[in-house]
Structure formats: structure tokens, C-alpha cells
Amino acid sequence: MIIIADSGSTKTHWILIQEKGKSKSFYSQGINPYFLNIDEMTRIVKECFSNLPTEEVKEVFFYGAGCSLQEKCSQVQVSLTKVFSKAKIETNSDLLAAAHALFGHQAGVACILGTGSNAAVYNGVSFTNKIQSLGYLLGDEGSGSYIGRQLVQSYFRKDMPQNLRSEFAKDYSVDSKEVLDSIYKQPFPNRYLATFAPFASKHSEDKFIINIVRLSFRDFIKYQLDTLSFDKELPIGFVGSIAFYFQDILKEELESKGYILGRVLKNPIDSLEAFYKG
């Protein structure tokens, strides 16, 4: 048996490939070594596969947010080894998962626009150039947490039109104390901010919302894509719910800067499964 995992900060999608190519899906909490220690990660994996004979798993290919540094990859690997004791385990970044899913062995620019965001130039084998991910406080432009932050700011600053403010208050019942506590005192503040992003999807035809999304994508292009050096003939592919649901706006903003939009995948796991099945 082979296991493939695509883990963002919010959730992990696991695919178990059995003999004769049959597969099953599993889901768990997101596994990010910046927010979880080894014991916490181990517990999540054990709970997810509690009904599986884990000793029969031969290989595990784990792609995760927060796994761009070897130190963090090693922490995830230790936790996985505690569960899949007899398996060969590889840990890589979620950005490499995006590259494999979007381009296989072809060249392109792989991007993530989900809870967080990231971008890198891929030559079909490895990355030749990538940005330094700065997380939700200093980066993640265009992501769910970034858009969520803009929505919360506009609500409390009363920049948001009154009709939307009423809808926002009805959907989330938030007050400033709760928001500040969730961001500054509770775990996973990036996930919390991203929970507001579905409001943008719900009101995607509203001019105010369109402007927030558009400006967020412009920031992504300016601070991430524009900082990479690559041939503009290369397709730029995206994975993640934000890119998927707002791909029309994304396409417009990319083309206005001379970039070419390639594939857009809500979830990369199906293409990853095909990548490993050959």
C-alpha cells in the first residue's frame, strides 16, 4: 500500500493506493510543523488511520504547508515514522505537490492560493527559483487568510457597505474582542482569518467584494510573481480554493501584467495520485 498526503494549514487529504490501483480517501486536521509539535502531529495521523493496518503501508509521500525547510520536514517525518513504522517516507513542501499536480514533468510556475499563498518556478524536476514564504503576518498575499483579513478590517472600520455589513454580522456574529483574541491569543490564527473568505465567494458578484479580491491578487502578483525571474511564456498554474473560485478575476489580473494562466485545481490530490500511478 502507498499513501499520498496533501496537507494545508486547514486540512490534510490522504489517498491510500491499494493493490490493483484501488484507492481510498481520508481526511484529517491540517499538519503544519510551525503550529504543531511532533506529538500533536503523531496523534492526528494515528487517529486518522486508527482502523488501518499501518504496518502494511510500504511508502508514504507527504506534501505539506510549512515543509519548505529541512528542519520542519524532519519533524513531520519523525511523526509519520511513529505511525508507519515499516514504510519508506518522503516529506516535501505543498508547493512541490502543486508543481507535480499542475505540470507533472513539464516546466511552469506553480502557485498556491488557499489558506496561504506561495509561488515558485519549476523546470519539470525541481524548483529553479521561489519566493521566501513569510506566512500570514508578513505575506500570504491573495490567500484566504489575506482576503479574510481585508474583510474583517473593512467590517470594523465601516468601509464595508451597510448591506454587506449586515450580512457579515449575521453570518459570523463577531465582535472585536473575539476577533482580537482569536488572532493574537488562540492557535491557528491563519485558519481563523481564512474562515471569513467564504463570505467573498458568497457575494462574489458584489463590486466591493470584487475589488477586495482583485487588489489581493494584485498584491500576490506584485510581491510574489513579479519577484521571480522567469520567461513569461511559461504557464502559471494554481492550486487552492481561492484560485479556483475566483479564477476569472485572477485571469484578468495576470493577463494585465502579461502573464499566462495555466491549469487551476481546487485540490491537487487527484492529479498527484495520477502522477504516482504513472
C-alpha positions in Angstrom: 0.0 0.0 0.0 1.1 3.5 -0.8 -0.1 6.7 0.9 -0.1 10.2 -0.6 -0.9 13.2 1.6 -1.5 16.8 0.6 -1.6 18.9 3.7 -2.5 22.6 4.0 -2.8 24.5 7.3 -6.5 23.7 7.5 -6.9 20.1 6.4 -4.9 17.1 5.1 -6.2 15.0 2.3 -4.8 11.5 2.3 -5.0 8.9 -0.5 -4.4 5.3 0.1 -3.5 3.4 -3.1 -4.0 -0.4 -2.7 -3.2 -3.3 -4.9 -4.6 -3.2 -8.4 -4.7 0.6 -8.2 -7.8 0.9 -6.0 -7.7 4.0 -3.8 -9.5 5.4 -0.7 -9.6 8.9 0.7 -9.1 10.0 4.2 -9.2 13.5 5.8 -7.6 14.9 8.9 -6.8 18.2 10.5 -4.0 20.1 8.7 -0.5 19.2 9.7 1.8 22.2 9.8 5.1 21.9 11.9 5.1 25.6 12.5 1.9 25.2 14.6 2.1 21.6 15.8 4.8 19.7 17.7 5.8 16.1 16.9 3.4 14.5 19.4 0.5 16.5 18.2 1.2 15.6 14.6 1.6 11.9 15.5 -1.8 12.0 17.3 -3.6 13.4 14.3 -2.2 10.8 12.0 -2.9 7.9 14.4 -6.5 9.0 14.8 -6.9 9.3 11.0 -5.6 5.7 10.4 -6.8 4.0 13.5 -8.7 1.4 11.5 -5.9 0.7 9.0 -3.1 -1.9 9.3 -0.4 0.7 9.1 2.4 -1.9 9.2 1.3 -2.9 5.7 2.0 0.6 4.2 5.2 0.5 2.1 5.6 4.1 1.1 4.3 7.5 2.2 4.7 10.6 0.1 3.7 13.6 2.3 3.5 17.1 0.9 2.7 19.8 3.5 2.5 23.5 4.3 5.4 24.5 6.5 7.7 21.9 5.0 9.8 24.1 2.9 12.7 23.9 5.4 14.5 20.6 6.0 14.2 21.0 9.8 10.4 21.1 9.5 10.3 18.2 7.0 12.3 16.2 9.5 9.8 16.9 12.3 6.9 15.7 10.1 8.9 12.6 9.1 9.5 11.7 12.7 5.8 11.8 13.4 4.9 9.8 10.3 7.6 7.2 11.2 5.9 6.6 14.6 2.7 5.6 12.7 4.0 4.0 9.6 7.0 2.2 11.1 7.8 -0.1 8.1 7.3 2.5 5.3 9.7 4.5 3.2 8.7 8.1 3.9 9.3 11.2 1.9 8.3 14.7 3.1 8.1 17.7 0.7 6.5 21.1 0.6 3.0 21.7 -0.5 4.4 23.8 -3.3 6.1 20.7 -4.8 2.8 19.0 -4.6 1.3 21.8 -6.6 4.1 21.6 -9.2 3.7 17.8 -9.6 -0.1 18.1 -9.8 -0.1 21.0 -12.2 2.8 20.2 -14.5 4.0 16.6 -14.0 7.4 16.7 -15.6 6.8 19.8 -17.7 8.0 23.3 -16.8 5.8 26.0 -15.4 5.2 28.4 -12.5 3.5 26.6 -9.6 1.4 28.7 -7.2 -0.8 28.2 -4.2 -3.8 30.3 -3.3 -5.6 28.6 -0.5 -5.4 29.4 3.2 -1.9 30.7 2.5 -0.1 31.5 -0.7 3.3 30.7 -2.4 4.9 30.6 -5.8 7.9 29.0 -7.5 9.4 28.4 -10.9 9.5 24.7 -11.8 11.7 23.1 -14.5 9.9 19.7 -14.6 12.2 18.2 -12.0 12.8 20.8 -9.3 12.4 24.5 -8.4 14.8 26.9 -10.0 13.5 30.0 -8.2 11.0 30.5 -5.4 9.9 33.2 -3.1 10.6 33.2 0.6 7.2 32.4 2.2 6.6 34.9 5.1 3.4 33.5 6.4 0.1 35.1 7.2 1.6 38.1 9.2 4.1 39.2 6.6 3.0 37.6 3.4 0.3 35.2 2.0 -0.9 37.8 -0.4 -4.1 36.8 -2.3 -4.8 33.9 0.0 -7.9 33.0 2.1 -6.3 34.4 5.2 -5.3 37.6 3.4 -8.8 38.1 1.9 -10.3 37.3 5.3 -8.2 39.9 7.0 -9.3 42.5 4.4 -13.0 41.7 5.1 -12.6 41.9 8.9 -10.7 45.2 8.6 -13.4 46.7 6.3 -16.2 45.5 8.6 -14.8 47.0 11.8 -13.6 50.2 10.1 -17.0 50.5 8.5 -15.6 50.7 5.0 -17.8 47.8 4.0 -21.2 48.9 2.6 -24.0 48.6 5.1 -25.9 45.9 3.3 -22.8 43.7 3.3 -22.0 44.6 7.0 -25.5 43.4 7.9 -24.9 40.1 6.1 -21.4 39.7 7.6 -22.7 40.3 11.1 -25.5 37.7 10.5 -23.1 35.1 9.1 -20.3 35.4 11.7 -21.7 37.2 14.8 -18.3 38.6 15.6 -17.2 41.3 17.9 -13.8 43.0 18.1 -12.8 41.2 21.3 -13.5 37.8 19.8 -11.5 38.6 16.7 -8.5 40.0 18.5 -8.5 37.1 20.9 -8.6 34.6 18.0 -5.8 36.3 16.1 -3.4 37.1 19.0 -4.1 34.5 21.7 -5.6 31.4 20.1 -3.8 28.8 17.9 -4.0 28.8 14.1 -4.8 32.5 13.5 -4.3 32.0 9.8 -7.0 29.4 9.7 -9.3 31.7 11.7 -8.8 34.6 9.2 -9.4 32.2 6.3 -12.8 31.2 7.7 -14.1 34.7 6.5 -13.1 34.1 2.9 -16.2 32.1 2.0 -18.1 35.4 2.6 -16.3 36.7 -0.5 -17.4 33.6 -2.5 -21.0 34.0 -1.3 -21.0 37.7 -2.5 -18.7 37.3 -5.5 -20.9 39.5 -7.7 -20.7 42.5 -5.4 -18.5 45.3 -6.6 -17.0 45.8 -3.1 -16.0 42.2 -2.8 -14.7 42.0 -6.3 -12.4 44.9 -5.5 -11.1 43.3 -2.4 -10.3 40.1 -4.3 -8.8 42.0 -7.2 -6.5 44.1 -5.0 -5.5 40.9 -3.1 -4.5 39.2 -6.4 -2.6 42.4 -7.5 -0.6 42.1 -4.2 0.1 38.5 -5.0 1.4 39.4 -8.4 3.5 42.3 -7.2 5.1 40.7 -4.2 5.4 37.1 -5.3 5.2 36.6 -9.1 7.0 39.8 -10.1 9.9 39.0 -7.7 10.6 35.7 -9.6 12.7 35.7 -12.7 11.1 33.5 -15.5 10.0 33.5 -19.1 6.5 35.0 -19.4 5.7 32.3 -21.9 5.6 29.8 -19.1 2.1 28.9 -17.9 1.3 29.9 -14.4 -0.8 27.2 -12.6 -2.6 27.4 -9.3 -4.0 25.1 -6.7 -6.3 26.1 -3.9 -9.9 27.1 -3.3 -9.3 30.9 -3.7 -7.7 30.5 -7.1 -10.4 28.1 -8.2 -13.5 30.2 -7.1 -12.0 33.5 -8.4 -10.2 32.3 -11.4 -11.9 34.8 -13.8 -10.6 37.7 -11.8 -7.2 36.0 -11.4 -7.0 35.5 -15.2 -7.8 39.2 -15.8 -5.1 40.4 -13.4 -2.5 38.0 -14.7 -3.1 38.9 -18.3 -3.0 42.6 -17.5 0.6 42.0 -16.5 1.5 39.9 -19.5 1.3 36.5 -17.7 -0.4 33.3 -18.9 -2.9 31.5 -16.7 -2.4 27.7 -16.9 -4.3 25.0 -15.0 -6.3 25.8 -11.9 -7.0 23.0 -9.5 -9.1 23.2 -6.4 -7.5 20.2 -4.9 -4.2 18.7 -6.3 -4.6 15.3 -4.7 -6.3 13.6 -7.8 -3.6 14.8 -10.1 -1.0 13.7 -7.5 -2.5 10.2 -7.5 -2.2 10.1 -11.3 1.4 11.4 -11.0 2.4 8.4 -8.8 0.4 5.8 -10.7 2.5 6.9 -13.8 
